[in-house]
């Protein structure tokens, strides 16, 4: 590995020197690919000798992605999945490459479904599968919004709109024996009603329901999937209503499943603010929406909770902590800060 690092540093220095000496007028020469070929050869020798070490394969994958060696990556991922079918990292890396580098949702979906068939109890695969389907749903809805296409169309038009970039003519996840474990495919999946279930987020919602049955309403998985919905609602107007409905539905289900878990209930109420990357980098409108959703969620919890005193304590901690962050860190104008502080006062009045 140290020798490979030396060769990689040498290639980096060579590229920098060439750019400094010739700039954009530099011509291609043998040196442009000779060192890369040698590095690939060294990695192949390394993986042959230590084929049971996943870290070695990951190093090779990182290098191949940096050098955009697509043909090599296809073979490497096939070998990694063959050697480590029970490691979620194998499937996640392959699916990420297909989604991010190749722009192929259908290939990424197929990899994650195969991984779930072999590893039905792997939480990371379930979360990645749900996240990918939410991203694909958002991508389609945003494209339709930008093109001015209305959501209500007949099924023949829907199938054309849902085509993948790689030319796939059909986009539908079948939660059956072919895509998910056999024991989970026996129970029918409920999808939202409407002219087109896909445009209402039926596929990621079905994955969430399947995961809840698989893990018996695991709080960690439910919270992670709810975060994805809240983040989508804040960032993409085309899926705002559907994402908020999904978040509130998950909150209701988890409140019913864990009636005595006050911390868990309050965590769901605070999700709209907690998913924001940084208050200082958040636009005023997004923060106002997040505060509004948290206020409404806390108000509903206060009216329905059997332990209002515990909820009041969590509500006070959340309100005071957020107030301090707004006053001390945000660079918004005074009227905007006043608006946010009034919203926090309204939140505190719920007590």
Order of alpha helices (4+ residues) and beta strands (2+ residues): alpha-alpha-alpha-alpha-alpha-alpha-alpha-alpha-alpha-alpha-alpha-alpha-alpha-alpha-alpha-alpha-alpha
